[in-house]
Amino acid sequence: MDDSDTIATAGSTFSQALNAAAKLPGVRIDRAAYLRTALKRHCTEDQLERAIADSPAAAGIPLKIITEAANTSIRHETSKVTGLSALAGVPGGFAMIGTVPADVAQYLGHMLRVSQKLAYIYSWPDLFNGDDDEMDEATEGILTLFLGVMLGVQIAQGGVTKAAAMIATQVAKKLPQQALTKGVIYPVVKKVAGYLGVRMTTRIFASGVAKAIPVVGAVLSGGLTLGTFLPMAKKLQKHLASLELTKPGHRPEAAHASDPLIVDGELLDDPAEAVRDR
């Protein structure tokens, strides 16, 4: 098997683990409920409604409040992952894992929880479509990139930056489906998934980060978790906070007629064309 086949197989392994983790009870975060809880003590009701309907950035919520909410979410998720007990204790949780080792699925589940919270507080749109059990490809792609950033995969940062730029430019507040599934970001997603899959199949979850424990249901020590999960979450927070998407008022109320538009990850030279096609 050549290197490309190895990477492809490893990517498939990671995808299986990611999807198993996303199906665990408690992993998916309700965007509206989370934003309301995270911001209600700091914002007016009008700001809160605007943050939920559009984004915290569009609502003009100060960066200080965003940072405080993000730090609170990171501390909360770090405390929950210390014993890896929150997800394991949910009845029927392990039955949804299939062939993915339970410890890996649990750890990924906590990474997905903090990734979603940080994405929402830093003005990303909803990542999941309603109550559908299966993740769509775009959601899987962006979560793969988020986890790549957390685990120090350099090219993942570029993929997240491109996706954020597309969201900030397009009229519709959604993930750039085409770019993430078959367009300019897709090759980056595949590379990141392959890299993370290789680390998993060699029983190392990330270089110098955490070893996959062979005993199902084993508990990571509090010291190991604090030394790994917290800095990984901080890496993602730092990158998301640096993006244009999170800056207050970044999205104009209406694009100028002469401005190019990006719709679903595709640049349209003629904005009128976008209107005709919608």
Secondary structure, 3 states (H helix, E strand, C coil): CCHHHHHHHHHHHHHHHHHHHHCCCCCCCCHHHHHHHHHCCCCCHHHHHHHHHCCCCCCCCCHHHHHHHHHHHHHHHHHHHCCCCCCCCCCCCHHHCCCCCHHHHHHHHHHHHHHHHHHHHCCCCCCCCCCCCCCCHHHHHHHHHHHHHHCCCHHHHHHHHHHHHHHHHCCCCCCCHHHHHCCCCHHHHHHHHHHHHHHHHCCEEECCCEECCCCCCCCCCHHHHHHHHHHHHHHHHHHHHCCHHHCCCCCCCCCCCCCCEEECCEEECCHHHHHHHC
